[in-house]
Amino acid sequence: MRFYEHTFIARQDLSSQQAQALAETFAGVLSEHGGEVAKLEYWGLRNLAYRIRKNRKGHYLHLCLKAPAEAIEELERQERYSDDIIRHLTVKVDELDEKPSILMQVRSSREERSRRERGDRDRGDRDRDRGDRGDRDRERAERPRETQANPEQG
């Protein structure tokens, strides 16, 4: 069996669960024809460089495959017939990379960084006493309101 990396873009109006279910469906097609999915990654809803079939965004999914050529041909044939798939690309590789792809590594480091920043954030004045605010409220209540209209506005 040969090794392949397969990436496809699903329509933007699908939910992320529907896009991942679509990947599971295509994984089933591969297994019926003697192939297997070594790794499946959902890269998320991303902007396209240009409009494709009136879509500006798409759900990117990446699969690492071990499959015979016939299984890949059947996979691509079914993707051509599917209205939910905008584009697909299959590349033959010498060996499969078991670690996460670059996009997934960047996403996880970004999530860790944002979690760390949120945990260390100063909460500002929300957790402390407001000090002399009560004095200002009393002064405002004691001060008479001006009810006369401005004579210049006539």
C-alpha positions in Angstrom: 0.0 0.0 0.0 1.1 3.5 -0.7 0.9 6.6 1.6 -1.1 9.7 0.7 -2.0 13.0 2.2 -5.4 14.2 1.2 -6.9 17.6 1.9 -10.3 18.8 0.9 -12.4 21.9 1.4 -16.1 21.6 2.3 -18.7 24.4 1.8 -18.9 27.2 4.3 -22.6 26.7 5.1 -21.9 23.3 6.7 -21.4 23.1 10.4 -18.1 21.8 11.7 -19.8 18.6 12.8 -21.2 18.0 9.3 -17.8 18.6 7.7 -16.2 16.1 10.1 -19.0 13.6 9.4 -18.3 14.1 5.7 -14.7 13.1 6.4 -15.9 10.0 8.3 -18.0 9.1 5.3 -15.1 9.3 2.9 -13.0 7.3 5.4 -15.6 4.6 5.1 -15.3 4.6 1.3 -11.6 4.1 1.7 -12.0 1.2 4.2 -14.4 -0.5 1.8 -11.7 -0.4 -0.9 -8.9 -1.7 1.3 -7.5 1.6 2.6 -7.3 3.1 6.0 -7.1 6.6 7.5 -4.0 7.0 9.8 -4.8 10.6 10.8 -7.7 12.9 10.4 -7.4 16.6 11.2 -10.0 19.4 11.1 -8.3 22.6 10.3 -11.4 24.8 10.8 -13.3 27.3 8.8 -10.8 29.4 6.9 -10.9 32.2 4.3 -10.2 31.2 0.7 -7.7 33.1 -1.4 -10.4 33.7 -4.0 -14.0 32.8 -4.5 -14.7 29.2 -5.5 -18.3 28.5 -6.6 -19.6 31.6 -4.8 -17.9 30.5 -1.5 -15.5 32.9 0.3 -14.7 30.4 3.2 -14.4 26.7 3.6 -14.0 23.9 6.1 -10.5 22.4 5.7 -10.0 18.7 6.5 -6.7 16.8 6.2 -6.3 13.0 6.1 -3.2 10.9 6.1 -4.0 7.7 4.2 -2.6 4.2 3.6 -4.5 3.0 0.5 -4.1 1.3 -2.9 -4.5 3.6 -5.9 -8.0 2.2 -6.7 -9.2 3.4 -3.3 -7.9 6.9 -4.0 -9.5 7.0 -7.4 -12.9 6.0 -5.9 -12.5 8.6 -3.1 -11.8 11.3 -5.6 -14.6 10.2 -7.9 -17.1 10.4 -5.0 -15.7 13.8 -4.0 -16.3 15.1 -7.5 -19.9 14.1 -7.3 -20.5 15.6 -3.9 -21.9 19.1 -3.8 -20.5 19.7 -0.4 -16.8 19.5 -1.6 -15.4 22.6 -3.2 -11.8 21.4 -3.8 -9.6 18.4 -3.0 -6.0 17.5 -3.4 -4.2 14.2 -3.0 -0.4 14.0 -2.7 1.6 10.7 -2.6 4.2 10.8 0.1 7.1 8.4 1.0 6.0 8.0 4.7 3.3 9.3 6.9 4.0 11.9 9.6 2.3 10.8 12.8 2.8 14.0 14.7 0.2 16.9 14.3 0.5 19.1 11.2 1.9 22.6 11.3 -1.5 24.2 11.4 -2.6 22.1 14.4 0.7 22.9 16.2 0.2 26.6 15.7 -3.4 26.4 16.9 -2.5 24.5 20.0 0.3 27.0 20.9 -2.1 29.9 20.3 -4.7 28.3 22.6 -2.1 27.7 25.3 -0.9 31.3 25.1 -4.4 32.7 25.3 -5.2 30.5 28.3 -2.0 31.7 30.0 -2.8 35.3 29.3 -6.4 35.0 30.6 -5.2 33.4 33.8 -2.7 36.1 34.6 -4.9 39.1 33.7 -5.5 41.8 36.2 -9.2 42.2 36.9 -9.0 45.9 37.2 -11.5 47.7 39.4 -14.1 44.9 39.4 -12.8 43.1 42.4 -11.9 46.2 44.5 -13.9 48.7 46.5 -14.7 51.9 44.4 -13.6 54.2 47.3 -15.2 57.7 47.3 -17.9 56.9 44.8 -20.6 57.0 47.4 -19.7 60.6 48.3 -20.1 61.7 44.7 -23.6 60.1 44.5 -24.7 62.0 47.6 -23.5 65.3 46.2 -25.3 64.7 43.0 -28.6 64.0 44.9 -28.3 67.1 47.0 -27.6 69.4 44.1 -30.9 71.0 42.6 -31.6 70.1 39.0 -32.0 73.0 36.6 -35.5 72.8 35.1 -35.5 76.1 33.2 -35.0 75.9 29.5 -32.0 77.7 28.0 -33.4 81.2 27.2 -31.3 81.4 24.0 -33.0 78.4 22.4 -36.4 80.2 22.5 
